[in-house]
Amino acid sequence: MTTTVKAMESGELARNLIDRKPLFILDVRNEDAYGDWKIEGQSIESINIPYFDLLDGVEKAVKQLPAGRPILVVCAKEGSSVFVAEQLAEAGVPDVHYLQGGMKAWSEHLEPVKAGELPDGALYQFVRLGKGCLSYMVVSGGEAAVIDAMRTTEVYEEFARNLGVTIKHALDTHLHADHISGGRKLAERTGAKYWLPPKDAGEVTFAYEKLEEGERVSIGATEIGIGALYSPGHTIGSTSFVVDGKYLLTGDILFIASIGRPDLAGQAEDWAGDLRRTLYEGYRSLSPDMIVLPAHFGQMDELGETGQVAARLGDLFRDNPGLHLEDESEFRRAVTENLPQQPNAYQQIRQTNMGRMSPTDEEQQEMEIGPNRCAIHDK
């Protein structure tokens, strides 16, 4: 008789990770998939034993599982993990779960956390823990703007409904290469305006509002301004947003532990100088007390106690190694040589975000599998 095991949803896993609850993961995907991308966290340990090595029995796995800790079995889509979890339970392993929807579901999960207070509203950060992506919702006076939206737009729509606010604007800081933007889709579904930096939009096939230096988008009756700050380097059109004079949304230019890479459009040599000027001149001219909110993170230890990814700009100029490459030739080498592997399917993702490809939902999901890899290094 088959033993029933419990499913763990991605949301529960996200809260466990943020709350640093102990969890041991048995990942039964192939070794190369595990080596490329896995679930990580400060309270999480994991091992990899491929599913096909466990078909004749789970004794090999049982010997490596710790006593007294919850066990989560993970695979790509769910089916293999259900089988293995049931076999573990039948072998007497207590507190065994499987990840509902597998790594594909984990890749898409967005966990909303409050990133800051605003007059008559708040700034929310949506943490995509499985991929290291960050998006935002600015809320004030019954209105909202979503910045760097993921393609799973129903999450933002439901969140706005629960808050009782109307999404008026969707904005992208740049043309993304690691994930498929949901900005245009969100605008179409809600009637909002979609904004994109025109220098990144030379090949797009759709209409958009031009997000240019000095543009201000007001949200709500309190006139919260999202100030467009041209900040090229990751892409030629990369644009940062200054929200309420306190929060600096840096897109893929500046992260907590690293800086953006300039090579994803094949323009590393040309854009390295732009990246340096943005970081070492443009951002250095801003108040050190501004709170930096990036579009990505690379390591789980960048998450704060409530799950948010944020830091004072002044602290980053003190601690971020990418802001200490004072010699120009040293900086250029750092951002053009020995870079990490590029994001999976990044060329197809860029084409999709231009409107030049129309992959199915399943194809889009497959294209996004894996980490973001938008920084010059992870630490």
C-alpha positions as CSV (number, residue, x, y, z in Angstrom):
1,M,0.0,0.0,0.0
2,T,1.4,3.4,-1.0
3,T,2.2,5.7,1.9
4,T,0.8,9.2,1.6
5,V,3.3,12.0,1.8
6,K,2.6,15.7,2.0
7,A,3.2,18.3,-0.6
8,M,5.1,21.5,0.3
9,E,4.1,24.5,-1.8
10,S,6.7,27.0,-3.0
11,G,5.2,29.7,-0.8
12,E,5.7,27.5,2.3
13,L,9.3,26.8,1.2
14,A,9.9,30.5,0.7
15,R,8.7,31.3,4.2
16,N,10.8,28.5,5.7
17,L,13.9,29.9,3.8
18,I,13.2,33.5,4.9
19,D,12.5,32.5,8.5
20,R,15.7,30.3,8.4
21,K,13.9,27.1,9.5
22,P,16.1,24.0,9.2
23,L,15.3,21.9,6.1
24,F,17.2,19.1,4.4
25,I,16.6,18.7,0.6
26,L,17.1,15.5,-1.4
27,D,17.3,16.7,-5.0
28,V,16.7,13.8,-7.4
29,R,17.4,15.6,-10.7
30,N,20.4,14.8,-12.8
31,E,23.8,15.9,-11.6
32,D,24.2,18.5,-14.3
33,A,20.9,20.2,-13.5
34,Y,21.7,20.2,-9.7
35,G,25.2,21.6,-10.4
36,D,23.7,24.4,-12.5
37,W,21.0,25.5,-10.2
38,K,19.6,24.3,-6.8
39,I,17.6,25.5,-3.8
40,E,19.9,27.3,-1.4
41,G,19.5,29.1,1.9
42,Q,21.2,29.8,5.2
43,S,19.3,27.1,7.0
44,I,19.1,24.6,4.1
45,E,21.4,21.7,3.3
46,S,21.0,19.5,0.3
47,I,22.3,16.4,-1.5
48,N,21.9,15.2,-5.0
49,I,21.0,11.6,-5.8
50,P,19.6,11.2,-9.3
51,Y,16.1,9.6,-9.5
52,F,17.4,6.7,-11.7
53,D,19.8,5.7,-8.9
54,L,16.8,5.2,-6.6
55,L,14.5,3.2,-8.7
56,D,15.6,-0.1,-7.2
57,G,15.5,1.2,-3.6
58,V,16.1,4.3,-1.5
59,E,18.6,2.7,1.0
60,K,21.4,4.8,-0.5
61,A,19.4,8.0,0.3
62,V,18.2,6.9,3.7
63,K,21.8,6.5,4.9
64,Q,22.6,10.1,4.0
65,L,19.5,11.8,5.5
66,P,19.9,13.5,8.9
67,A,17.7,12.5,11.8
68,G,15.3,15.0,13.3
69,R,15.1,17.3,10.4
70,P,12.2,17.8,7.8
71,I,13.1,16.2,4.5
72,L,12.0,17.8,1.2
73,V,12.4,15.8,-2.0
74,V,12.8,17.9,-5.1
75,C,12.7,17.2,-8.9
76,A,12.1,19.1,-12.1
77,K,8.3,18.9,-12.3
78,E,7.1,16.9,-9.3
79,G,6.4,13.3,-10.4
80,S,9.8,11.8,-9.5
81,S,9.9,13.5,-6.1
82,V,6.5,12.1,-5.2
83,F,7.7,8.5,-6.0
84,V,10.9,9.0,-4.0
85,A,9.2,10.7,-1.0
86,E,6.7,7.8,-0.8
87,Q,9.5,5.3,-0.8
88,L,11.3,7.1,1.9
89,A,8.2,7.3,4.0
90,E,7.7,3.5,3.6
91,A,11.3,3.0,4.6
92,G,10.5,4.7,7.9
93,V,11.8,8.2,7.3
94,P,9.6,10.7,9.2
95,D,8.5,14.2,8.1
96,V,9.0,13.7,4.4
97,H,7.5,16.2,1.8
98,Y,7.8,16.7,-1.9
99,L,8.0,20.1,-3.6
100,Q,4.7,20.7,-5.4
101,G,5.3,21.6,-9.0
102,G,9.0,20.9,-8.6
103,M,11.8,23.3,-9.6
104,K,9.6,24.8,-12.3
105,A,7.1,26.0,-9.7
106,W,9.9,27.2,-7.5
107,S,11.5,29.2,-10.3
108,E,8.2,31.1,-10.7
109,H,7.2,31.8,-7.1
110,L,7.1,35.4,-6.0
111,E,7.2,36.3,-2.3
112,P,6.0,39.9,-1.6
113,V,7.7,41.7,1.3
114,K,7.4,45.4,2.4
115,A,10.5,47.3,1.4
116,G,9.6,50.7,2.7
117,E,6.9,53.2,3.7
118,L,5.5,55.9,1.4
119,P,3.0,58.7,2.0
120,D,-0.4,57.1,1.9
121,G,1.1,53.8,0.8
122,A,4.1,51.6,0.7
123,L,6.8,50.1,-1.5
124,Y,6.7,46.4,-1.9
125,Q,9.4,44.0,-3.2
126,F,8.5,40.8,-4.9
127,V,11.3,38.3,-4.2
128,R,11.7,35.5,-6.8
129,L,13.8,33.3,-4.6
130,G,14.2,30.5,-7.1
131,K,15.9,32.7,-9.6
132,G,17.2,35.7,-7.7
133,C,14.9,38.2,-9.4
134,L,13.3,41.2,-7.7
135,S,10.4,43.3,-8.9
136,Y,8.5,46.1,-7.2
137,M,5.1,47.7,-6.6
138,V,4.9,51.4,-5.6
139,V,1.5,52.0,-3.9
140,S,0.1,55.4,-3.0
141,G,-3.4,57.0,-2.8
142,G,-5.2,53.9,-4.2
143,E,-2.9,53.6,-7.3
144,A,0.1,51.4,-8.1
145,A,3.0,51.1,-10.4
146,V,4.8,47.8,-11.0
147,I,8.5,47.9,-11.9
148,D,10.4,45.0,-13.6
149,A,7.4,42.7,-13.5
150,M,7.9,39.0,-14.0
151,R,5.7,37.2,-16.6
152,T,3.5,35.7,-13.9
153,T,1.4,38.9,-13.8
154,E,-1.5,37.4,-11.9
155,V,0.6,37.7,-8.7
156,Y,0.7,41.5,-9.0
157,E,-3.0,41.7,-10.1
158,E,-4.1,39.7,-7.1
159,F,-1.8,41.7,-4.7
160,A,-3.3,44.9,-6.0
161,R,-6.8,43.7,-5.6
162,N,-6.2,42.6,-2.0
163,L,-4.8,46.1,-1.3
164,G,-7.7,47.8,-3.1
165,V,-5.5,49.7,-5.5
166,T,-5.5,50.1,-9.3
167,I,-2.3,49.4,-11.4
168,K,-1.8,52.5,-13.5
169,H,1.8,52.0,-14.7
170,A,4.1,49.1,-15.6
171,L,7.8,50.0,-16.1
172,D,11.0,48.1,-17.0
173,T,14.3,49.5,-16.0
174,H,15.8,47.9,-19.2
175,L,15.3,45.2,-21.8
176,H,15.8,42.1,-19.7
177,A,17.9,39.1,-20.8
178,D,17.5,36.7,-17.9
179,H,13.7,36.5,-17.6
180,I,10.7,37.3,-19.7
181,S,9.2,40.7,-18.8
182,G,5.6,40.8,-17.7
183,G,5.4,44.6,-18.0
184,R,3.6,44.7,-21.4
185,K,1.3,41.8,-20.5
186,L,0.4,43.5,-17.2
187,A,-0.4,46.8,-19.0
188,E,-2.6,45.0,-21.5
189,R,-4.5,43.1,-18.7
190,T,-5.0,46.2,-16.5
191,G,-5.2,49.1,-18.9
192,A,-2.0,50.5,-17.4
193,K,0.7,52.4,-19.4
194,Y,3.8,50.4,-20.3
195,W,7.1,52.3,-20.1
196,L,10.5,51.3,-21.5
197,P,13.7,53.1,-22.1
198,P,13.8,54.0,-25.8
199,K,17.5,53.3,-26.2
200,D,16.7,49.7,-25.4
201,A,13.7,49.6,-27.7
202,G,15.2,50.0,-31.1
203,E,14.0,46.6,-32.2
204,V,10.8,46.2,-30.3
205,T,7.6,45.5,-32.3
206,F,5.1,47.1,-30.0
207,A,4.0,50.6,-28.8
208,Y,5.3,51.9,-25.5
209,E,5.7,55.0,-23.4
210,K,9.3,56.4,-23.7
211,L,11.0,56.4,-20.3
212,E,13.7,59.1,-20.6
213,E,15.9,61.1,-18.3
214,G,13.9,63.5,-16.1
215,E,10.5,61.7,-16.6
216,R,8.3,61.6,-13.6
217,V,5.4,59.2,-13.2
218,S,3.0,60.2,-10.4
219,I,1.3,57.5,-8.3
220,G,-1.8,58.5,-6.3
221,A,-3.0,61.7,-4.9
222,T,0.2,62.2,-2.9
223,E,2.2,62.7,-6.2
224,I,4.8,60.1,-5.5
225,G,7.4,60.6,-8.2
226,I,9.3,57.9,-9.9
227,G,12.2,59.8,-11.3
228,A,13.9,58.3,-14.3
229,L,17.7,58.5,-13.9
230,Y,19.5,57.4,-17.1
231,S,22.2,54.9,-16.0
232,P,23.6,52.9,-18.9
233,G,26.1,50.1,-18.6
234,H,24.2,46.8,-18.3
235,T,22.3,47.9,-21.4
236,I,22.6,51.1,-23.3
237,G,19.1,52.2,-22.1
238,S,19.3,51.1,-18.5
239,T,17.4,53.5,-16.3
240,S,17.2,53.8,-12.5
241,F,14.2,55.1,-10.6
242,V,14.3,57.4,-7.5
243,V,11.1,56.8,-5.5
244,D,10.0,59.5,-3.1
245,G,13.6,60.8,-2.9
246,K,14.5,57.9,-0.6
247,Y,14.7,54.7,-2.7
248,L,17.0,54.0,-5.6
249,L,15.8,51.2,-7.9
250,T,19.0,50.3,-9.7
251,G,17.8,47.6,-12.1
252,D,20.7,45.4,-13.2
253,I,23.4,48.1,-12.7
254,L,24.2,47.8,-9.0
255,F,23.5,44.9,-6.7
256,I,24.1,44.4,-3.1
257,A,27.3,42.2,-3.5
258,S,28.3,42.9,-7.1
259,I,27.7,45.1,-10.2
260,G,26.0,44.4,-13.5
261,R,27.6,42.8,-16.5
262,P,27.7,44.7,-19.8
263,D,28.0,41.8,-22.2
264,L,24.5,40.3,-22.6
265,A,23.9,42.3,-25.8
266,G,27.4,41.6,-27.1
267,Q,28.5,45.1,-26.3
268,A,30.8,44.6,-23.4
269,E,33.8,46.6,-24.7
270,D,31.5,49.5,-25.8
271,W,29.4,49.6,-22.6
272,A,32.1,49.1,-20.0
273,G,32.8,52.9,-19.9
274,D,29.1,53.7,-19.5
275,L,28.9,51.2,-16.6
276,R,31.8,52.8,-14.9
277,R,30.4,56.4,-15.3
278,T,27.0,55.3,-14.0
279,L,28.5,53.7,-10.9
280,Y,31.4,55.9,-10.1
281,E,30.0,59.3,-11.1
282,G,26.2,59.1,-11.4
283,Y,25.5,57.1,-8.3
284,R,28.3,58.7,-6.3
285,S,26.6,62.0,-6.8
286,L,23.4,60.8,-5.0
287,S,22.8,60.8,-1.2
288,P,24.6,58.0,0.6
289,D,21.4,57.5,2.7
290,M,19.3,56.4,-0.3
291,I,18.2,52.8,0.0
292,V,19.3,50.7,-3.0
293,L,16.7,48.2,-4.3
294,P,18.2,46.1,-7.2
295,A,16.5,43.9,-9.7
296,H,18.5,40.8,-8.8
297,F,20.5,39.2,-6.0
298,G,23.0,36.4,-6.2
299,Q,23.3,34.8,-2.7
300,M,20.7,34.1,-0.1
301,D,22.7,35.9,2.6
302,E,21.8,39.1,0.8
303,L,18.2,38.7,2.2
304,G,17.4,40.7,5.3
305,E,15.5,39.4,8.3
306,T,12.1,39.8,6.7
307,G,13.2,38.6,3.3
308,Q,13.9,42.0,1.6
309,V,17.0,42.7,-0.4
310,A,18.2,46.3,0.3
311,A,21.1,48.4,1.5
312,R,22.2,52.0,2.0
313,L,24.0,53.4,-1.0
314,G,26.8,54.6,1.3
315,D,27.3,51.1,2.7
316,L,27.6,49.7,-0.8
317,F,30.3,52.2,-1.7
318,R,32.1,50.9,1.4
319,D,31.5,47.2,1.0
320,N,30.6,46.3,-2.6
321,P,33.8,45.1,-4.3
322,G,32.5,46.3,-7.7
323,L,32.7,49.9,-6.4
324,H,36.4,49.6,-5.5
325,L,37.9,49.1,-8.9
326,E,39.4,52.6,-9.0
327,D,41.8,52.0,-11.9
328,E,39.9,52.3,-15.2
329,S,41.8,49.4,-16.9
330,E,41.3,47.2,-13.9
331,F,37.6,48.0,-14.0
332,R,37.3,47.2,-17.7
333,R,39.1,43.9,-17.2
334,A,36.7,43.0,-14.3
335,V,33.6,43.6,-16.3
336,T,34.7,42.1,-19.7
337,E,37.0,39.1,-18.8
338,N,36.3,35.8,-17.0
339,L,32.6,36.6,-16.6
340,P,30.2,33.9,-15.3
341,Q,28.2,31.8,-17.7
342,Q,25.5,33.8,-19.4
343,P,21.8,33.3,-18.5
344,N,20.1,30.3,-20.0
345,A,18.4,31.1,-23.3
346,Y,19.2,34.7,-22.9
347,Q,19.2,35.5,-26.6
348,Q,15.7,34.0,-27.0
349,I,14.6,35.9,-23.9
350,R,15.8,39.2,-25.3
351,Q,14.0,38.4,-28.6
352,T,10.8,37.6,-26.7
353,N,11.0,40.8,-24.7
354,M,11.4,42.7,-28.0
355,G,8.1,41.1,-29.3
356,R,10.0,39.3,-32.0
357,M,9.3,35.8,-30.7
358,S,6.1,34.4,-29.2
359,P,6.9,31.2,-27.3
360,T,4.2,29.2,-25.6
361,D,3.8,29.4,-21.9
362,E,5.6,26.1,-21.5
363,E,8.4,27.3,-23.7
364,Q,8.7,30.5,-21.7
365,Q,8.9,28.5,-18.5
366,E,11.6,26.3,-19.9
367,M,13.6,29.3,-21.2
368,E,13.7,30.9,-17.7
369,I,15.0,27.8,-15.8
370,G,18.2,28.5,-13.9
371,P,19.8,31.4,-12.0
372,N,19.8,35.0,-13.3
373,R,23.6,35.4,-13.8
374,C,23.3,39.2,-14.4
375,A,26.3,40.2,-12.2
376,I,30.0,40.1,-12.9
377,H,30.3,37.7,-10.0
378,D,28.1,36.2,-7.3
379,K,30.0,37.6,-4.3
